[in-house]
Amino acid sequence: MSAQQVLDVIYELILRREPDPTGTASYLSGLQNGSLSPQEVAAWAVASGEWWSVTPFPGLGQSLHLSRMMFVRSLPAGKRILDLGGTALGNATGALVLMGYPYIFEDLVVIDLPSEERNELYQEDTAHAVTQTKLGPVRYRYHSMVDLSDYADGSVDLVYSGQSIEHVPLEVADVVLSEVRRVLRPGGYLALDTPNARVTRLQQADFIDPDHEHEYTHAELHEKLARAGFEVVEAKGLNYAGPSLAAGRFDVDAIASARGLFSEIEDCYLLAYVCRVPA
């Protein structure tokens, strides 16, 4: 494959267009003389403002996953961590580590339902015990996240609840938040992300997942967190949906392309919070 063909493929796969004269002048000679590798050129394309803000993204699910990875990488460091519902199907490292949580920990416990009690979309044949990762050991406990009675008061630095609180009824979510606050040390953090009902109701009248019990608005969940005794220190939206909301029409391609973290949380597809237990 010639250097021009390599450049054409990189642009088509990442930016979904042909190379422009500026791009050709910047990269073609480097590919030809070996001073640039195809991987380096691809990295520049991904890092470009065009890829982040202009190029259509193939699929809302993949785009949301990328945004959630950015959120996970922004979380506070914690030595003792609970991940509520953090099974990563087919990967024993668990969702938090797999999505790029960057800090070394002493103990990370993934709490999830036994496979047979989950929706068939989330079932797997393998039950995990302990997995050693480059960041620390990941242990698995299979029970409801409502029951945290095995974990002592103030024994945890960080609790992560990724796409899980919407799977329990409103009154059960209150119990979960109460238990999370109990096990967190003073100054400890709860981080969670969940669908934004303001946008998902624009997408469709029913819940976006048949296993959901409640999809929250920002006002609703913010008030629930405050009532449970948490201080919300950061509230971000994932995947901006402002134009869709303004038009009253769900534009999946536009929302998939508007990936990342945004300050206008009410106008985004996912709600994301970092909450703190007062010291």
N, C-alpha and C positions, 0 to 999 in steps of 0.2 A: 504494500500500500504506500503510495507517495505521500509526501508531507502535505500536499494540498488536500488529498483525500482524507488524511487524518484530521486536518483542521475542519474540513466540511462535516465530518462525522461528529466531532466535538460540538460544533455550533448547532447542528441539527438535534442532537440528543439533549443538550443542556438549554440552549436558547431558542431552539425550534425555528431557526432561520439559517440562511446562508451567511457566510462571513462577509462583513462590510469591508470597505477599503482600509479603514483604520485598524480593524482586527487583523486583516491579512498582513498589513505592514508591521504590526506589532509582533506577530507570532510565527509567520511562515518561515522567515529566514532562520529563526531559532530552531524550529523543527527540522529544517533542512541541514543545518550544521551541527545539530546535536546539543546545542547549548540549552535547549528547552526540551523537556520530555512531554509526551502527551498528557501525563498525569498533572504536570505543572500547568499546562494550558487549561486543562479541564478545571483545575482548582481556581484559576483566575476567573474563569467564566462563572463558576458557582458563587465566587465572592463579589461578582459585579452587582451594581445596583439594578441592572436590568433583570438579572435572575430573580432578585428579591421582590421587585415591585412591578415588573411589567410582564415577564414571561408567564404564560399560563402554566398551571401546575396540574399534572395528570392525576386527578382524584382528590376529593375532599378528605377522605380518610388518611391518605398519605401525608397531605398537607397539615392536618391537625396533629398527626403524630410528630412531625418535624417541629411544630410550634410547642408541643408538650415537652419535647426533648430540650428545647431552649429554656423552658420554664424550670425543668428539673435541674439543669445545669446552673440555674441562678439561686437555688435553695441554700439556706444556711448550712454550715457544717454541723454535724452531730456525731458523737461517738457511739451512742446507743439509739437505735432507730427501730421504729415499727412501721411497716408498710402494709396498710389495710387493703387487701384485695390485689396484692402486687405480683401475682403469678404472671410470668411471661410464657405463653404457650410454646413449648418446644425448646425453652432455654432455661436452664436451672439457675442462672445467675439472678433471675428475677427482674422485674420491670425497672426498678429504680436504677440499678447498676447498668442494665442494658441501654437505658435511655441517656446515660452519660453523667449520672451523679458523680462529682469529681473528687470527693473527699474520703480519706482513709477513715474507717470506722472500726470499733471494737466488736460490735455485734449488730447485725441487721436481721430482724425477724419479719418474715413475710407471713401475714395472717390471711388465710383464704379458706373458703368452704371446701370440704371434700369434693372431689370432682363430680361424684354422683349427685350432689345437691346443687350443682350449678346449672344454669341454662346450658342446653346442649351446644350452644355456640362457644362455650368456654370450658368444655370438658377436655381432659387429656388422660391418657392411660397411666402416666408415671406420677408417683408421689415422691417428692424430694425430702431429704432429711437435712443435711448440711452440705453446702457447696462453698469451696474456697475460691475467692476471687482475688484479684490484684489489690482490691481495696480493703478486704477483710472477709470474715465468714458470713455467709447468708444461711440462716436457719429457717425452716418452714414449720408452721403450726397450722393444722387444719381444723378450724372451728369458726363460728360466727364472729365478726368483728364487734358485735354487740357485747360479747362476753370477754372482757379484758381482766377478769378476776385473777388470773395467774401472774399479772404484772403489778409490781408494788407501786405505791404512791410515790410520785416524784422520781421514778427510776429511768425515765426516757428523756433524751434530748430533742428528738425530732420524730414526729409522726407524719407520714405521707399518706394521703388518701387520693389516689388518682383514679378518677372515673368510677367511684364506688358509692358515694353518699346518695346518689340518685337511685340506687338499687334497693333502698330500704324506705319504708313509709315514714311520714313526717315525724310521728311520735317516736319511732325507733331511732331516727337520726338524732333526736334530742338525747337519747340514752347514749348513743355512740359518742357524741360530742362531750357529754358529761364524763364518760369514762376516759376519753382521751385527755381531757383537762386534768383528771385525777392522776394519771400515770406520768404526765409531763412534769418535769422539774420546774420550779419557778424560773422564768426566763426562757423556758423551752418553747419550741415552735411546732405548730400544726400547719402543714401545707396541703392544699387540696385544689383539684380542678374538676369541673363538672359542666355539663351542657347548660347554656343560657336559654331559658324557656322563651324569652322575648324573640329570639331568633329561631329556635326550633319550632315554635308555633307558626312562624312564617313559612318554614320549610314544609310542615305538614300538620294536620289537626291532631293526629295521635302522637304518642311518645315516639321518639326516633329509634328506640330499642324496646322490643316487647318485654324485656326483663326490667325495665325502669318502673319505679314506683312513683317517683315525683321528679320533675325537672324544674329547677329554681330560676327565679329572676334574681338579679343582683340585690335589689332592695330586700327581698325575702330572705336570702341566704346571709347577707350582711347582718341583718337584724337577729337572725338565729345564732350566728356566731357570737355576737355581742351579748346576747342573752345567756349564752353558755359560759360567759366569763372570759372570752378571748378579746385581745386587742388586735384589730386588723392593722398590720403595719404595711402591707402591700396588697393592692388589688389591681390586677391586670386582666385584660381580655386577650384571648388568643383567636387569631383569624378575624380580621376586621370585616364587619358586615354592614357598615353604615350606609353605603349606597343602596343595598337591598332593602334595608329598613325604610329609607327615605322614599323609595319607589313602591314599597308595599309588595315587592315580588322577590322571591328567593332566587338569587343568581349564583348557582353552585360554582361556576367557573371563576367568577369575581372573588368569591369568598375563599376558594381554594388558592387563588393567586395572592391574596392579602394575608400571607402567613407571617407569623411572628407574634410579639407581645406588644400590646397597645394600652394606652392610658384610659381610653374611653371604654371601660369594661362593659357598660350596658349595651354597647353597639357591636359586641363581638360574639362569635359562635360559642366559645367556651369562657367560663368564669374561672379565674385562678387567684388564689389568696395565699398569703403568708401571714399567719396569725401567731401571736405571742401570749404566753401566760404571764401576767404581771409578776415582776420579781418581788 
